[in-house]
Amino acid sequence: MNKIDPNYLINGRQLTNIGTFRAYIMNYIKSNPNIHEDMAQNVRQLPPCENGLPLELYAFAKETDWVKFEAIQADIFDHILAVVGVFELRIFQNPAGYDFRSRSNEQRQ
């Protein structure tokens, strides 16, 4: 058996904002009445890349009607986007031309 001393910070399991956020999303999905509780549900991190740290959400909606399914999916992502700042995280989005024009105008003033 490994003799790992958990008194050293590096050896213990630490809470991180991304880990806490991932657990929050998992609980949010599990408590969502529109999601099949008897089917697979998962929230996981994908490998980090130049665009950040992707998260993958995996769940099955109870609804099979396409329009209703899309509304359930949109509601879940709306909620995630609304609460991400509480966890001191940010959503990555590639800048568009508007972003550069806006920034350029700020610098001129």
Protein Blocks (a to p, Z undefined) as FASTA:
>chain_A
ZZddfkbmklpccddfklmmmmmmmmmmmmpmkbcfkbccddddddddfkbccddddddd
fblbfklmmmmmmmmmmmmmmmmmmnopacdddddfklmmmmmmmmmZZ
